[in-house]
Amino acid sequence: LGFLGVDKDAYLHKQDALQIRRHMQKCDDCDAKSQCDDVLNNSQTADVDALGFCANIEDLKQIRDDR
């Protein structure tokens, strides 16, 4: 969330609990955690394209754009 500039408190207050649970489940089920960690730890800018593999990226982009 922070990588994309999404305020974590706003996310928790504005998103439906079921949607947050879905995001968490997709992340838990993901096989690309090491790739994700690499992008998040090594990118200097919030490059959405670098997270194209993320199962949550479309939802997260929408959340970011709605802020």
Backbone bond lengths (Angstrom), bond angles and torsions (degrees), N, CA, C in turn:
res aa  C-N    CA-C-N  psi(-1)  N-CA   C-N-CA  omega(-1)  CA-C   N-CA-C  phi
1 L - - - 1.448 - - 1.518 111.36 -
2 G 1.326 115.34 -49.84 1.449 119.70 -179.31 1.519 112.20 -61.39
3 F 1.322 117.25 -36.91 1.463 122.62 179.50 1.524 110.60 -58.01
4 L 1.334 116.29 -37.00 1.459 121.44 -178.56 1.524 112.80 -90.94
5 G 1.316 116.92 1.01 1.452 120.25 179.16 1.518 113.81 81.59
6 V 1.322 116.59 19.63 1.464 121.45 178.91 1.528 108.20 -90.44
7 D 1.317 116.29 124.19 1.461 121.38 178.28 1.529 108.75 -67.85
8 K 1.323 116.28 123.05 1.467 120.99 -175.66 1.524 112.22 -64.27
9 D 1.326 117.22 -40.90 1.470 119.73 178.97 1.522 111.26 -64.47
10 A 1.326 116.83 -42.62 1.463 120.53 178.21 1.527 110.35 -63.56
11 Y 1.321 116.41 -41.00 1.470 121.02 178.22 1.527 109.93 -57.82
12 L 1.325 116.25 -48.25 1.464 120.33 -177.48 1.519 112.28 -66.35
13 H 1.317 117.84 -30.44 1.467 121.10 -177.91 1.526 113.40 -87.91
14 K 1.325 116.76 -28.39 1.467 120.10 -175.29 1.518 113.77 -95.35
15 Q 1.328 116.97 -27.22 1.459 119.78 -177.28 1.530 110.57 -86.25
16 D 1.292 114.38 144.15 1.457 121.51 175.15 1.533 108.83 -64.28
17 A 1.315 117.08 141.10 1.465 121.73 -178.40 1.529 111.35 -58.35
18 L 1.312 117.84 -36.00 1.463 121.13 178.73 1.532 110.56 -65.80
19 Q 1.319 116.89 -38.71 1.460 120.65 178.16 1.528 110.74 -66.19
20 I 1.320 116.81 -42.29 1.464 120.49 177.42 1.520 109.81 -61.41
21 R 1.309 116.82 -41.89 1.468 120.81 178.27 1.528 110.38 -62.04
22 R 1.330 117.97 -40.51 1.471 121.04 177.86 1.529 110.87 -62.77
23 H 1.332 115.95 -43.11 1.467 119.38 177.84 1.523 110.36 -60.07
24 M 1.315 116.16 -45.31 1.459 120.65 -179.15 1.522 110.92 -63.97
25 Q 1.328 117.46 -40.02 1.461 121.46 -179.37 1.525 110.87 -65.81
26 K 1.342 116.13 -42.94 1.464 119.32 177.90 1.524 110.44 -60.48
27 C 1.314 116.09 -40.86 1.463 120.30 179.16 1.536 110.22 -66.13
28 D 1.315 116.95 -44.76 1.463 120.67 178.70 1.525 111.99 -60.08
29 D 1.327 116.47 -37.31 1.462 121.49 -177.50 1.530 113.24 -81.08
30 C 1.306 117.41 -8.36 1.462 122.41 -173.33 1.529 112.32 -69.83
31 D 1.331 114.99 139.94 1.459 121.73 176.74 1.527 111.96 -96.54
32 A 1.331 117.54 1.25 1.463 121.16 -175.34 1.527 112.18 -110.45
33 K 1.315 116.85 30.93 1.467 119.81 -177.44 1.526 112.60 -60.81
34 S 1.320 118.02 -39.32 1.464 119.31 179.89 1.527 110.63 -68.52
35 Q 1.322 117.21 -37.33 1.462 120.69 176.10 1.524 110.14 -64.39
36 C 1.307 116.49 -42.24 1.454 122.04 178.24 1.530 110.01 -61.57
37 D 1.312 116.51 -47.87 1.466 120.31 178.89 1.523 111.21 -58.45
38 D 1.335 116.66 -41.17 1.460 120.41 179.16 1.524 111.29 -61.31
39 V 1.319 116.69 -46.47 1.466 120.59 -179.96 1.523 110.02 -62.91
40 L 1.316 116.90 -48.01 1.461 120.44 -176.42 1.526 112.26 -66.58
41 N 1.306 117.33 -33.13 1.464 121.03 -177.84 1.521 113.93 -86.68
42 N 1.333 117.84 -22.67 1.462 119.73 -172.09 1.515 115.47 -114.07
43 S 1.321 118.60 -5.97 1.462 120.45 179.73 1.519 109.68 -87.57
44 Q 1.318 114.77 136.52 1.461 120.59 178.80 1.530 111.34 -84.72
45 T 1.329 116.84 -24.12 1.463 120.98 -178.76 1.524 109.43 -127.09
46 A 1.308 115.14 162.70 1.466 121.40 179.92 1.530 109.25 -79.09
47 D 1.302 116.33 78.00 1.458 123.36 -178.80 1.521 109.69 -87.55
48 V 1.312 115.52 99.14 1.465 121.12 -178.17 1.522 110.69 -59.25
49 D 1.321 117.04 -36.07 1.471 120.19 -179.38 1.518 111.89 -62.45
50 A 1.323 117.07 -29.14 1.461 120.57 178.99 1.524 111.58 -67.03
51 L 1.322 115.98 -20.25 1.470 120.91 178.82 1.532 112.05 -103.74
52 G 1.312 116.67 21.63 1.461 121.08 -178.19 1.519 113.91 -57.70
53 F 1.304 117.61 -23.13 1.466 122.61 -179.86 1.529 112.57 -78.77
54 C 1.334 117.27 -14.39 1.465 122.22 -173.88 1.528 111.66 -68.87
55 A 1.312 115.98 131.17 1.462 121.41 179.34 1.530 112.17 -67.60
56 N 1.318 117.03 -18.43 1.464 121.77 -179.30 1.526 113.59 -102.38
57 I 1.321 118.42 0.60 1.459 120.19 -168.77 1.528 113.16 -60.65
58 E 1.296 118.69 -39.07 1.471 119.52 -179.20 1.526 110.99 -64.66
59 D 1.322 116.87 -44.33 1.468 120.39 176.87 1.523 110.78 -63.02
60 L 1.320 116.58 -43.15 1.465 120.40 -177.86 1.525 111.65 -66.93
61 K 1.326 117.13 -37.75 1.465 119.64 176.26 1.524 109.90 -63.68
62 Q 1.316 117.44 -41.31 1.465 121.03 179.34 1.521 110.47 -64.27
63 I 1.307 117.11 -43.56 1.459 121.52 178.12 1.526 109.79 -61.27
64 R 1.321 116.58 -44.82 1.466 120.90 178.88 1.527 110.90 -61.71
65 D 1.308 116.95 -43.12 1.469 121.19 -177.44 1.523 112.37 -70.81
66 D 1.330 116.89 -25.81 1.466 121.75 -179.49 1.522 113.28 -80.55
67 R 1.329 118.09 -12.69 1.469 119.99 -175.74 1.484 113.70 -67.63
